[in-house]
């Protein structure tokens, strides 16, 4: 098999490697001319920005660094990041030695050090971020990424204990999952204090708020998953909590859905919302959030409310359609499929959703880089080499369990009792492109079944071989283990696996997990996780600005086929239907004993009914969970509450409100704006100001213009007052995003300018100052080119006021009238690519490059990730 030597890293790949995974020099005082370092280019305590560069001069404590983009940056020595490891080879040497060190004899240690070094070479296996950063670097650094802690005990002390555990884990960089179902419903009586409970959702707000504090106080943000079962009396509040701004802002949310609930939805049955009888004398001792266990003990359950199952289901669907949350985890089905069903039930997932875990469970993750297993001569998968890599990788992850330090004895007891590992993949999309298989096609479904079935078989046989050598996990029971839903499917297709499990045992309770690989996948330069490429073009920042580039595999094709169109197997996430995403997820889920981090991307015009069909299809196909991201959907859906009609409306001449980003402006915001406008003026001056400011009539007429901008689709409404533009509404991005806020501010300021005083042709003056303002990139070509949101406003005003020659703003040779739609973002020849419209500002580098990838906000320019 021909393989390309891609060990050398550059650009963003090099920066991610040096910043996150290379072994650091704790004392940079010895930095000298010629050293490669990371230098701070934005010294922000929360979102610092760094660049790779070479030290070209040192004077005392000051150094001058020439960055890779050619800029010169001066910095104190102590603010540099100096790494001991400069190349991937050095990283691989460290990891191979660390993982082999737990083998039982010097001979075994030598054997597996060499095998692990081969495994890591050329990024065949890409270890999880914590393993890469911590293994062999420190005896204090955990090699586990995420944790699930027990549901809080239903008491003030229990909640505070959970908060403390969560904080300790997050402070060490771990993500946390918590199931809130153990907490009593809102307004429940609390004996002893003669009061009532604020409810499970409000305590979830406390966990969320604390997560935000940890994000602000450290270099790595806290990541939190909150879950609630479908039977909990507060579940409707939980589903809709993010529609009220500020309540739960630093957590992902998912509803744990049972088979019985899905049956009730299908048959249009009623659904009881219940909770254990809190007067039971053993309530405090026995209740842990497991309702089935409570019932099996013969304990009483109280019905709080009966609702129509379809009403609750519709609320879940509509909320997910609006804001991508909550997700759904089919928890009962998950446990039926789980290999630990008989001794350690799954209660929650980690923050990204790919790893369902029991109480005190941990994520132990690495990914095979499938892009390295294309056999060019045979135009096929290099099956033999892939099988070898899977087997070695299984042992590599099993050794992590013995190598990592444990800060919580409960984690150590649980993990060493079940030895859970999670081997996944990256580079799937690249491999499929090389094999000329279109992601989402019927052919791709057959390929995915074959590929992931093969890897599952190899991983399980490897685990049985390790068990024969080192022993099975302590909780192993062959008869019960083989009764799990997953093992029934496995042994039906691969009976040799069942025979091996009975004969040799099983080293690990689970072996496979499909995690997101945003940072590591970007570092090694391939597609992340099991996702298709998000786009084949991107902008790279340099000293000359932002230059459009193509991902390597697309550039490779264009170089080899000049002038030709990209073939049909080059597809992006937004080219696929949401159902294609779910079908691919289901095909892979069949062979993953844990779960999958996968987002079903959908266009903006995807309907609530289509979302419902998608979620129900996911359940039907055997997915363990489902998350949809509708392009342009809101991160925070503000409740549409009309302002109090009983309040006395301010007199028009005294307080004509400036427009907000939506017709129903918040009265307090308007008042604050007017207070600002009038600050520092005398009553007489205020009266003059008020007379110069045109009040807004109750009814205005205008037009809405649609422009694609570097920040996504902008809807610009221009309303007329006395026949000329006097009001502008701007709707860009998702509510709660920085782009949305700045667009709203721009609309307000423009409206203020247009409606204040009479100083000649203000429309032309506004167009003059806004037109041509550039940002981090542009979309469209020729006269349809849009440089920024401000530039789009200028174009809309030109067209609306008749300043521009409308034939210059035609789409598909049709002159534009009331509604303008500019060309989409630059497309690759021959493809009708849908632009990914939900870009936001990156808090680290400031570019409009923040995208929702694998359920996490990730910057395609600087590598910033909200989840890592």
SEVEX-392838 format. One line per 8 residues: number of its first residue (from 1); their letters; for each residue x, y, z of C-alpha. Coordinates in steps of 0.1 Angstrom, whole numbers, plus 5000, padded with zeros to 4 digits. Each point is the difference from the previous one (the first is absolute). Layout:
! residues N
NUM	A	X:Y:Z ~ ...
//
This chain:
! residues 868
1	XXXXXXXX	5000:5000:5000 ~ 5013:5034:4991 ~ 4999:5025:5029 ~ 5008:5036:4999 ~ 5024:5013:5026 ~ 4979:5026:5018 ~ 5019:5002:5033 ~ 5011:5035:4995
9	XXXXXXXX	4975:5025:5014 ~ 4994:5036:4989 ~ 4974:5027:5003 ~ 4972:4993:5024 ~ 5011:4964:5004 ~ 5034:5010:5014 ~ 4984:5025:5023 ~ 4975:4975:5014
17	XXXXXXXX	5028:4975:5005 ~ 5023:5024:5018 ~ 4973:5016:5021 ~ 4980:4970:5012 ~ 5020:4968:4997 ~ 5038:5006:4998 ~ 5019:4996:5033 ~ 5006:5035:5014
25	XXXXXXXX	5031:5015:5015 ~ 4988:5014:5033 ~ 5030:5025:5001 ~ 5001:5021:4968 ~ 5028:5022:5014 ~ 5025:4981:4980 ~ 4984:5010:4967 ~ 5025:5009:4974
33	XXXXXXXX	5001:5013:4964 ~ 4989:4973:4976 ~ 4975:4983:5024 ~ 4965:4992:4987 ~ 4975:5014:5025 ~ 4964:5010:5005 ~ 4997:5037:5005 ~ 4969:5018:5014
41	XXXXXXXX	4985:5023:4974 ~ 4970:5008:5021 ~ 5005:4999:5038 ~ 4964:4994:5010 ~ 4996:4980:5032 ~ 4970:4981:4987 ~ 5007:4997:4962 ~ 5037:5005:4994
49	XXXXXXXX	5013:4998:4965 ~ 5033:4985:4991 ~ 5021:4996:4969 ~ 5029:4977:4991 ~ 5033:5018:4993 ~ 5037:5000:5003 ~ 5020:5021:5024 ~ 5021:5024:4979
57	XXXXXXXX	5013:5023:5027 ~ 5004:5000:5038 ~ 5009:5030:5021 ~ 4999:4992:5037 ~ 4965:4989:5009 ~ 4986:5011:4967 ~ 4999:4980:4968 ~ 4989:5007:4965
65	XXXXXXXX	4981:4971:4982 ~ 4994:4998:4963 ~ 4967:4981:4996 ~ 4993:4976:4973 ~ 4979:5027:4983 ~ 5031:5023:4999 ~ 4990:5024:5027 ~ 5024:5011:5027
73	XXXXXXXX	4987:4998:5036 ~ 5018:5012:5031 ~ 4994:4981:5032 ~ 5014:4994:5035 ~ 5017:4967:5003 ~ 4976:4988:5027 ~ 4970:5003:4977 ~ 5014:4977:4974
81	XXXXXXXX	4991:4963:4997 ~ 5031:4981:4995 ~ 4996:4963:4992 ~ 5024:4972:5005 ~ 4984:4980:4972 ~ 5002:5016:4966 ~ 4989:4971:4977 ~ 4973:4973:5000
89	XXXXXXXX	5028:4974:5002 ~ 5010:5012:5034 ~ 4964:4999:5012 ~ 4996:4964:4987 ~ 5032:4989:5018 ~ 4987:5013:5033 ~ 4965:4984:4996 ~ 5013:4967:4988
97	XXXXXXXX	5024:4998:5030 ~ 4973:5011:5025 ~ 4974:4975:4988 ~ 5024:4971:4999 ~ 5013:5007:5035 ~ 4971:4982:5016 ~ 5008:4967:4983 ~ 5010:4973:5025
105	XXXXXXXX	5035:4993:4989 ~ 5030:5018:4984 ~ 4996:4978:4970 ~ 4963:5008:4996 ~ 5008:5037:5006 ~ 5026:5000:4972 ~ 4977:4980:4976 ~ 4970:5024:5005
113	XXXXXXXX	5021:5031:5000 ~ 5010:4991:4965 ~ 4965:4990:4989 ~ 4984:5031:5015 ~ 5027:5022:4983 ~ 4990:4984:4966 ~ 4964:5005:5009 ~ 5004:5037:5006
121	XXXXXXXX	5023:5006:4971 ~ 4984:5021:4971 ~ 4970:5006:5023 ~ 4985:4966:4994 ~ 4986:5002:5036 ~ 4994:5035:5013 ~ 4997:4998:5038 ~ 4974:5020:5018
129	XXXXXXXX	5010:5035:5011 ~ 5005:4992:5037 ~ 5021:4969:4991 ~ 5022:5020:4975 ~ 5005:5029:5025 ~ 5005:4980:5032 ~ 5014:4965:4994 ~ 5037:4999:5010
137	XXXXXXXX	4999:5038:5007 ~ 4988:5000:5036 ~ 4988:4976:5027 ~ 4973:5025:5009 ~ 4982:5004:4967 ~ 4969:4979:4993 ~ 4998:4982:4967 ~ 4962:5000:5000
145	XXXXXXXX	4980:5027:4983 ~ 4965:4997:5015 ~ 4982:4987:5030 ~ 4964:4992:5011 ~ 4994:5005:5037 ~ 4971:4985:5020 ~ 4967:5018:4999 ~ 4998:5025:5029
153	XXXXXXXX	4986:4987:5033 ~ 4967:5018:5004 ~ 5011:5023:5028 ~ 5018:5033:5003 ~ 5031:4982:5012 ~ 4998:4975:4971 ~ 4997:5028:4975 ~ 5030:5018:5014
161	XXXXXXXX	5020:4968:5000 ~ 4992:4995:4963 ~ 5010:5036:4994 ~ 5033:4995:5017 ~ 5007:4968:4981 ~ 4991:5017:4967 ~ 5023:5030:5008 ~ 5030:4978:5009
169	XXXXXXXX	4997:4980:4968 ~ 4996:5031:4978 ~ 5029:5018:5017 ~ 5021:4971:4988 ~ 4987:5005:4964 ~ 4974:4972:5000 ~ 4964:5003:4986 ~ 4972:4988:5022
177	XXXXXXXX	4966:4984:4994 ~ 4972:5002:5027 ~ 4965:4985:4999 ~ 4977:5023:5020 ~ 4971:4975:5003 ~ 5008:4992:5036 ~ 4990:5035:5012 ~ 4965:5006:5011
185	XXXXXXXX	4976:5021:4978 ~ 4994:5037:5003 ~ 4977:5011:5029 ~ 5004:4967:5018 ~ 4998:5003:5037 ~ 5034:4999:5019 ~ 4994:4988:5035 ~ 5021:5014:5027
193	XXXXXXXX	5003:5035:4985 ~ 4962:5005:4995 ~ 5006:5010:4964 ~ 4999:4987:4964 ~ 5025:4989:4975 ~ 5011:5022:4971 ~ 5001:4969:4978 ~ 5025:4980:4981
201	XXXXXXXX	5003:5025:4972 ~ 5010:5028:5023 ~ 5028:4979:5015 ~ 5011:4992:4965 ~ 5003:5038:4996 ~ 5024:5000:5029 ~ 5022:4973:4984 ~ 4999:5020:4968
209	XXXXXXXX	5010:5032:5017 ~ 5029:4984:5018 ~ 5012:4986:4967 ~ 5001:5035:4986 ~ 5021:5011:5029 ~ 5025:4973:4994 ~ 5001:5010:4963 ~ 5008:5036:5010
217	XXXXXXXX	5026:4990:5026 ~ 5021:4975:4980 ~ 5016:4994:4966 ~ 4977:4971:4993 ~ 4962:5004:5003 ~ 4979:4978:5020 ~ 4977:4977:4979 ~ 4967:4988:5014
225	XXXXXXXX	4972:4977:4989 ~ 4967:5001:5019 ~ 4974:4973:4995 ~ 4965:4993:5012 ~ 4977:4970:4996 ~ 4968:5002:4981 ~ 4979:4991:5032 ~ 5012:5029:5021
233	XXXXXXXX	4974:5025:5010 ~ 5023:5029:4990 ~ 5009:4986:4966 ~ 4979:5026:4981 ~ 5019:5028:5017 ~ 5032:4982:4993 ~ 4992:4997:4963 ~ 4992:5037:4996
241	XXXXXXXX	5025:5016:5025 ~ 5023:5013:4974 ~ 4972:5021:4985 ~ 5003:5022:5030 ~ 5033:5020:4997 ~ 5025:4995:5028 ~ 4986:4970:5019 ~ 5022:4972:4986
249	XXXXXXXX	5027:5013:4977 ~ 5031:4979:5006 ~ 4987:4964:4996 ~ 4988:4977:4973 ~ 4965:4986:5007 ~ 4985:4966:4990 ~ 4968:4982:5009 ~ 5003:4963:5009
257	XXXXXXXX	4972:4984:4981 ~ 4986:4965:5007 ~ 4986:4974:4976 ~ 4967:5003:5018 ~ 4999:5038:4993 ~ 5007:4994:4963 ~ 4972:4974:5000 ~ 4976:5026:5016
265	XXXXXXXX	5010:5025:4973 ~ 4994:4976:4972 ~ 4966:4989:5014 ~ 4990:5035:5012 ~ 4997:4989:5036 ~ 5000:5020:5033 ~ 5033:5002:5019 ~ 5003:5003:5038
273	XXXXXXXX	5026:5023:5016 ~ 5010:4983:5032 ~ 5024:5001:5030 ~ 5006:4977:5029 ~ 4980:5004:5032 ~ 5022:5022:5020 ~ 4983:4990:5033 ~ 5014:4965:4996
281	XXXXXXXX	5022:4994:5031 ~ 5028:4986:4978 ~ 4998:5028:4974 ~ 5032:5018:5011 ~ 5019:4968:5002 ~ 4988:4982:4968 ~ 4990:5026:4975 ~ 5028:5007:4974
289	XXXXXXXX	4981:5010:4969 ~ 4994:4964:4987 ~ 4962:4998:4997 ~ 4999:4964:4988 ~ 5021:4989:5030 ~ 4977:5019:5024 ~ 4970:4983:4985 ~ 5016:4965:5002
297	XXXXXXXX	5005:5006:5037 ~ 4962:5003:5002 ~ 5001:5037:5008 ~ 4972:5024:4993 ~ 5001:5025:4972 ~ 4978:5032:4999 ~ 4985:5013:4968 ~ 5004:5038:4999
305	XXXXXXXX	4985:5006:4966 ~ 4987:4981:4969 ~ 5006:5015:4966 ~ 4997:4989:4964 ~ 5032:4983:4990 ~ 4999:5016:4966 ~ 4998:5035:5015 ~ 5032:4994:5019
313	XXXXXXXX	5017:4985:4970 ~ 4990:5030:4979 ~ 5014:5023:5026 ~ 5033:4981:4998 ~ 5000:5001:4962 ~ 4991:5037:4998 ~ 5026:5010:5025 ~ 5027:4980:4982
321	XXXXXXXX	4989:5016:4967 ~ 5002:5035:5015 ~ 5033:4997:5018 ~ 5016:4965:4994 ~ 4991:4991:5036 ~ 4991:4979:5018 ~ 5015:4969:4984 ~ 4984:4966:5005
329	XXXXXXXX	5016:4969:5015 ~ 4980:4968:4997 ~ 5012:4990:5034 ~ 4979:4968:5005 ~ 5011:4987:4966 ~ 5036:5011:5008 ~ 5000:4978:5032 ~ 4984:4971:4981
337	XXXXXXXX	5029:5001:4976 ~ 5027:5007:5026 ~ 5024:4973:5010 ~ 4999:5012:5036 ~ 4962:4997:5002 ~ 5002:4973:5027 ~ 5022:5018:5025 ~ 5006:5036:4992
345	XXXXXXXX	4971:5019:4982 ~ 5007:5030:4979 ~ 4986:5031:5016 ~ 5013:5029:4979 ~ 5024:5009:4972 ~ 5030:5022:4998 ~ 4996:5036:4988 ~ 5003:4990:4963
353	XXXXXXXX	4977:4971:5003 ~ 5021:4973:4985 ~ 5008:4981:5032 ~ 4971:4988:5022 ~ 5014:4992:5034 ~ 4990:4987:5034 ~ 5005:5020:5032 ~ 5037:5007:5004
361	XXXXXXXX	5007:4989:4964 ~ 5027:5015:4979 ~ 5009:5006:4963 ~ 5031:4982:4987 ~ 5003:5010:4964 ~ 5022:4999:4969 ~ 4993:5000:4963 ~ 5013:4980:4970
369	XXXXXXXX	5008:5023:4971 ~ 4981:4982:4972 ~ 5015:5024:4973 ~ 5033:4980:5004 ~ 4984:4967:4989 ~ 4993:5006:4963 ~ 5018:4974:4979 ~ 5006:5020:4967
377	XXXXXXXX	5011:4969:4981 ~ 4969:4980:5008 ~ 4977:5030:5002 ~ 4987:4985:5033 ~ 5004:5002:5037 ~ 5033:4986:5013 ~ 4981:4975:5020 ~ 5030:4980:5014
385	XXXXXXXX	5018:5030:5013 ~ 4968:5015:5014 ~ 4993:4968:5019 ~ 5035:5001:5015 ~ 4995:5036:5011 ~ 4967:4993:5016 ~ 5015:4971:5020 ~ 5030:5020:5012
393	XXXXXXXX	4977:5030:5008 ~ 4978:4979:5022 ~ 5030:4991:5021 ~ 5013:5036:5000 ~ 4967:5012:5015 ~ 4998:4972:5025 ~ 5035:5010:5013 ~ 4987:5035:5005
401	XXXXXXXX	4978:4987:5028 ~ 5031:4989:5020 ~ 5022:5029:4990 ~ 4977:5030:5009 ~ 5000:5015:5035 ~ 4966:5000:5018 ~ 4990:5030:5020 ~ 4967:4984:5012
409	XXXXXXXX	5001:4965:5015 ~ 4964:4995:4987 ~ 5013:5004:4964 ~ 5028:4976:5005 ~ 4977:4973:5016 ~ 4974:5003:4972 ~ 5025:5001:4971 ~ 5021:4971:5012
417	XXXXXXXX	4969:4980:5006 ~ 4987:5004:4964 ~ 5031:5013:4980 ~ 4979:5020:4976 ~ 5019:5013:4969 ~ 4988:5019:4969 ~ 5018:4995:4967 ~ 4986:5022:4973
425	XXXXXXXX	5010:5014:4966 ~ 5007:5032:4981 ~ 5007:5005:4963 ~ 4969:4980:4988 ~ 4989:5027:4975 ~ 5035:5002:4985 ~ 5002:4962:4997 ~ 4966:4999:4982
433	XXXXXXXX	5010:5027:4976 ~ 5032:4981:4991 ~ 4978:4969:4995 ~ 4976:5021:4978 ~ 4971:4992:5023 ~ 4975:5027:5005 ~ 4992:5005:5037 ~ 4963:4995:5005
441	XXXXXXXX	4994:4978:4970 ~ 4986:4964:5002 ~ 5035:4988:4990 ~ 5015:5019:5030 ~ 4976:4983:5024 ~ 5012:4966:4989 ~ 5036:5012:5003 ~ 4995:5014:5035
449	XXXXXXXX	4984:4967:5011 ~ 5030:4981:4986 ~ 5027:5023:5013 ~ 4987:5005:5036 ~ 4990:4964:5003 ~ 5035:4990:4991 ~ 5015:5023:5026 ~ 4976:4989:5027
457	XXXXXXXX	5009:4963:4993 ~ 5037:5007:5002 ~ 4997:5021:5032 ~ 4979:4974:5018 ~ 5024:4972:4990 ~ 5029:5021:5012 ~ 4983:5006:5034 ~ 4994:4962:5004
465	XXXXXXXX	5037:4994:4993 ~ 5010:5026:5026 ~ 4976:4983:5025 ~ 5016:4966:4994 ~ 5034:5016:5008 ~ 4991:5024:5028 ~ 4965:4990:5012 ~ 4965:5012:4993
473	XXXXXXXX	4985:5031:5016 ~ 4989:4991:5035 ~ 4963:5003:4994 ~ 5000:4977:4969 ~ 4974:4973:4999 ~ 5000:4983:4966 ~ 4964:4989:5000 ~ 4987:5034:5010
481	XXXXXXXX	5025:5019:4979 ~ 4989:4982:4968 ~ 4963:5009:5007 ~ 5005:5037:4993 ~ 4983:5013:4969 ~ 5033:5009:4985 ~ 5016:4966:5005 ~ 4970:4982:4986
489	XXXXXXXX	5004:5020:4968 ~ 5038:4994:5000 ~ 4999:4963:5005 ~ 4972:4996:4974 ~ 5023:5015:4973 ~ 5033:4989:5015 ~ 4995:4968:5020 ~ 5037:4996:5005
497	XXXXXXXX	4999:5030:5023 ~ 4975:4983:5023 ~ 5021:4969:5000 ~ 5031:5020:5009 ~ 4982:5018:5028 ~ 4989:4967:5016 ~ 5034:4984:4996 ~ 5023:5029:5009
505	XXXXXXXX	4979:5025:5018 ~ 4998:5038:4993 ~ 5025:5026:5012 ~ 4977:5030:4995 ~ 4963:5005:5006 ~ 4998:5022:4969 ~ 5026:5006:4974 ~ 4986:5025:4974
513	XXXXXXXX	4989:5037:5002 ~ 4996:5025:4972 ~ 5011:5032:5015 ~ 5004:5035:4984 ~ 5036:5006:4989 ~ 4999:5037:4992 ~ 5034:5011:5013 ~ 5020:4968:4993
521	XXXXXXXX	4984:4995:4966 ~ 5008:5036:4991 ~ 5036:4994:5012 ~ 5006:4970:4978 ~ 4982:5016:4971 ~ 4971:4977:4993 ~ 4962:4999:5004 ~ 4989:4999:5036
529	XXXXXXXX	4981:4971:5016 ~ 4976:4983:4977 ~ 4987:5034:4986 ~ 5003:5010:4963 ~ 5021:5030:4993 ~ 4983:5032:5011 ~ 5013:5018:4969 ~ 5027:4995:4974
537	XXXXXXXX	5011:5036:5001 ~ 5011:5022:5029 ~ 5018:5032:5007 ~ 5035:5000:5014 ~ 5013:5032:5018 ~ 5034:5012:4990 ~ 5018:5034:5000 ~ 4983:5007:4967
545	XXXXXXXX	4966:4994:5015 ~ 4976:4971:4995 ~ 5007:4977:4970 ~ 4976:4975:4987 ~ 5014:4965:5001 ~ 4986:4965:4995 ~ 5003:4970:5023 ~ 5029:4978:4989
553	XXXXXXXX	4980:4973:4983 ~ 4980:5025:4980 ~ 5031:5019:4990 ~ 5017:4967:4991 ~ 4971:4992:4976 ~ 5001:5035:4985 ~ 5037:4998:4994 ~ 4997:4966:4983
561	XXXXXXXX	4970:5009:4979 ~ 5004:5037:4991 ~ 4968:5016:4987 ~ 4979:4970:5010 ~ 4971:5000:5024 ~ 5002:4982:5033 ~ 4983:4966:4996 ~ 4968:4992:5017
569	XXXXXXXX	5016:4981:5029 ~ 5014:5033:5013 ~ 4971:5009:5024 ~ 4998:5023:5030 ~ 4978:4998:5031 ~ 4975:5024:4986 ~ 4998:4982:4966 ~ 4985:4970:5018
577	XXXXXXXX	4964:4998:5012 ~ 4995:4997:5037 ~ 4987:4965:4994 ~ 5033:4990:4983 ~ 5018:5011:5032 ~ 4977:4978:5021 ~ 5003:4970:4977 ~ 5038:5003:5002
585	XXXXXXXX	4999:5003:5038 ~ 4978:4969:5002 ~ 5022:4979:4977 ~ 5030:5008:5022 ~ 4981:4997:5033 ~ 4993:4963:4993 ~ 5037:4994:5005 ~ 5007:5024:5029
593	XXXXXXXX	4993:4986:5035 ~ 5000:5035:5015 ~ 4986:5028:4981 ~ 5007:5026:4973 ~ 5006:5038:4999 ~ 4982:5010:4968 ~ 4980:5030:4989 ~ 4972:4997:4974
601	XXXXXXXX	5005:5033:4982 ~ 4969:5014:4984 ~ 4993:5031:4979 ~ 4984:5031:5015 ~ 4966:4992:4983 ~ 4999:4965:5016 ~ 4965:4998:5016 ~ 4989:4989:5035
609	XXXXXXXX	4982:4971:4983 ~ 5031:4989:4982 ~ 5019:5002:5033 ~ 4974:4977:5016 ~ 5003:4975:4972 ~ 5038:5001:5004 ~ 4999:4993:5038 ~ 4976:4972:4996
617	XXXXXXXX	5020:4985:4972 ~ 5031:5001:5022 ~ 4982:4979:5026 ~ 4987:4976:4974 ~ 5035:4995:4985 ~ 5016:4993:5034 ~ 5018:5032:5007 ~ 5007:5005:5038
625	XXXXXXXX	4995:5037:4997 ~ 4994:5028:4975 ~ 5009:5037:4997 ~ 4990:5022:4972 ~ 5016:5033:4991 ~ 4978:5021:4977 ~ 5021:5026:4982 ~ 4993:5034:5016
633	XXXXXXXX	4982:4986:5030 ~ 5004:5019:5032 ~ 5023:4992:5028 ~ 4977:5019:5023 ~ 4963:5002:4992 ~ 4987:5030:5019 ~ 4964:4996:5010 ~ 4977:5021:4979
641	XXXXXXXX	4984:5020:5028 ~ 4982:5031:4989 ~ 5007:5030:5021 ~ 4975:5009:5027 ~ 4971:5017:4983 ~ 4989:5015:5033 ~ 5032:5021:5003 ~ 4995:5036:4991
649	XXXXXXXX	5015:5005:4965 ~ 5025:5029:4999 ~ 4990:5030:4980 ~ 5011:4998:4964 ~ 5019:5033:5001 ~ 5018:4991:5032 ~ 5012:4965:4993 ~ 4997:4987:4965
657	XXXXXXXX	5015:4966:5003 ~ 5029:4990:4979 ~ 4994:4967:4982 ~ 5012:4967:5012 ~ 5009:4969:4980 ~ 4964:4989:5001 ~ 4968:5021:4999 ~ 4992:4993:5037
665	XXXXXXXX	5028:5020:5016 ~ 5006:4996:5037 ~ 4985:5030:5018 ~ 5029:5001:5025 ~ 5026:4999:4972 ~ 4982:5029:4982 ~ 4999:5020:5032 ~ 5037:4994:5007
673	XXXXXXXX	5008:5011:4965 ~ 4980:5032:5003 ~ 5016:5007:5034 ~ 5034:4997:4984 ~ 4990:5023:4971 ~ 4988:5026:5024 ~ 5028:4997:5026 ~ 5018:5032:5008
681	XXXXXXXX	4975:5024:4983 ~ 4979:5026:5017 ~ 4962:4998:4998 ~ 5000:5027:4973 ~ 5026:4981:4980 ~ 4979:4968:5004 ~ 4969:5017:4986 ~ 5020:5012:4970
689	XXXXXXXX	5014:4965:4996 ~ 4965:4985:5002 ~ 4987:5023:4973 ~ 5029:4991:4977 ~ 4994:4963:5005 ~ 4972:4986:4978 ~ 4976:4979:5020 ~ 4990:4966:4987
697	XXXXXXXX	4965:4997:4986 ~ 4981:4969:5011 ~ 4999:4986:4964 ~ 5030:5002:4976 ~ 5004:4984:4966 ~ 5032:4988:4985 ~ 5018:4970:4985 ~ 5023:4972:5012
705	XXXXXXXX	5032:4993:4982 ~ 5018:4967:5002 ~ 5038:5000:4997 ~ 5025:4973:5007 ~ 5029:5015:5020 ~ 5032:4986:5015 ~ 4980:4995:5032 ~ 4971:4982:4984
713	XXXXXXXX	4967:5010:4985 ~ 4990:5035:5009 ~ 4963:5011:4998 ~ 5000:5038:4998 ~ 4967:5018:5004 ~ 4998:5036:4988 ~ 4969:5019:5011 ~ 4990:5035:4987
721	XXXXXXXX	4990:5030:5019 ~ 4985:5028:4978 ~ 5012:4982:4969 ~ 5036:4996:5010 ~ 5019:4973:5019 ~ 4996:5006:5037 ~ 5004:4967:5017 ~ 5022:4969:4995
729	XXXXXXXX	4996:4966:5016 ~ 5029:4976:4997 ~ 4997:4963:5006 ~ 5033:4981:4997 ~ 5011:4969:5018 ~ 4985:4983:5030 ~ 4984:5018:5029 ~ 5026:5002:5028
737	XXXXXXXX	5030:5000:4977 ~ 5024:5029:4997 ~ 4991:5005:4963 ~ 4963:5003:5009 ~ 5008:5026:5027 ~ 5023:5021:4977 ~ 4975:4998:4971 ~ 4973:5013:5024
745	XXXXXXXX	5022:5028:5011 ~ 5008:5010:4964 ~ 4963:5000:4991 ~ 4992:5023:5030 ~ 5028:5024:4993 ~ 4991:5002:4963 ~ 4963:5007:5010 ~ 5011:5026:5024
753	XXXXXXXX	5020:5018:4973 ~ 4972:4998:4975 ~ 4974:5014:5023 ~ 5019:5027:5018 ~ 5000:5035:4985 ~ 5000:5011:4964 ~ 5035:5003:4987 ~ 4996:4994:4962
761	XXXXXXXX	4999:4966:4984 ~ 5008:4978:5029 ~ 4993:4967:4981 ~ 5028:5008:4975 ~ 5023:5011:5028 ~ 4994:4967:5019 ~ 5005:4980:4969 ~ 5033:5018:4993
769	XXXXXXXX	5014:4992:5035 ~ 4987:4964:5001 ~ 5007:4988:4965 ~ 5031:4980:4995 ~ 5009:4994:5036 ~ 5019:4968:5001 ~ 5003:4973:5026 ~ 5015:4965:5003
777	XXXXXXXX	4988:4989:4966 ~ 4975:5006:4973 ~ 4973:4980:4982 ~ 4988:5003:4964 ~ 5017:5013:4969 ~ 5000:5033:4980 ~ 4971:5023:5008 ~ 4985:4973:5023
785	XXXXXXXX	5030:5000:5022 ~ 4992:5007:5036 ~ 5029:5011:5022 ~ 4983:5001:5034 ~ 4967:5006:5017 ~ 5005:5037:4997 ~ 5006:4997:4963 ~ 4968:4980:4997
793	XXXXXXXX	4981:5028:5017 ~ 5014:5025:4976 ~ 4989:4978:4970 ~ 4965:4996:5015 ~ 4997:5038:5005 ~ 5013:5007:4965 ~ 4974:4977:4985 ~ 4972:5011:5022
801	XXXXXXXX	5006:5037:4994 ~ 5006:4996:4963 ~ 5036:5012:5002 ~ 5014:4969:4984 ~ 4995:4988:4965 ~ 4979:4969:5008 ~ 5013:4980:4970 ~ 5033:4999:5018
809	XXXXXXXX	4982:4981:5028 ~ 4983:4973:4979 ~ 4999:4964:5010 ~ 4999:4974:4973 ~ 4995:5029:4975 ~ 4969:5011:5017 ~ 5000:5037:5012 ~ 4994:5002:5037
817	XXXXXXXX	4969:5017:5013 ~ 4987:4999:5036 ~ 5021:4970:5011 ~ 5037:4997:4994 ~ 5019:4967:5001 ~ 5036:5002:4992 ~ 5020:4970:4987 ~ 5010:4974:5025
825	XXXXXXXX	5035:4996:5014 ~ 5026:4990:4974 ~ 4991:4966:4987 ~ 5021:4973:4985 ~ 4993:4996:4963 ~ 4972:4976:4992 ~ 4986:4999:5035 ~ 4970:5017:5015
833	XXXXXXXX	5015:5003:5034 ~ 4978:5014:5027 ~ 5019:5026:5020 ~ 5004:4992:5037 ~ 4983:5031:5013 ~ 5005:4997:5037 ~ 5034:5016:5004 ~ 5007:5020:5031
841	XXXXXXXX	5030:5020:5013 ~ 5028:4979:5015 ~ 5007:5013:5035 ~ 5037:4992:4996 ~ 5010:5013:4965 ~ 4970:5022:4993 ~ 4994:4986:4965 ~ 4965:4990:4987
849	XXXXXXXX	5010:4963:5001 ~ 4982:4985:5029 ~ 4979:4970:4989 ~ 4980:4973:5017 ~ 5020:4969:4992 ~ 4993:4966:5017 ~ 4978:5018:5025 ~ 5027:5025:5010
857	XXXXXXXX	5008:5035:4990 ~ 5034:4999:4982 ~ 5020:5026:4982 ~ 5012:4990:4966 ~ 5026:5028:5000 ~ 5019:4997:5033 ~ 4988:4966:5014 ~ 4982:5014:5030
865	XXXX	4975:4975:5013 ~ 4973:5007:5026 ~ 5003:4963:5011 ~ 5037:4997:5005
//
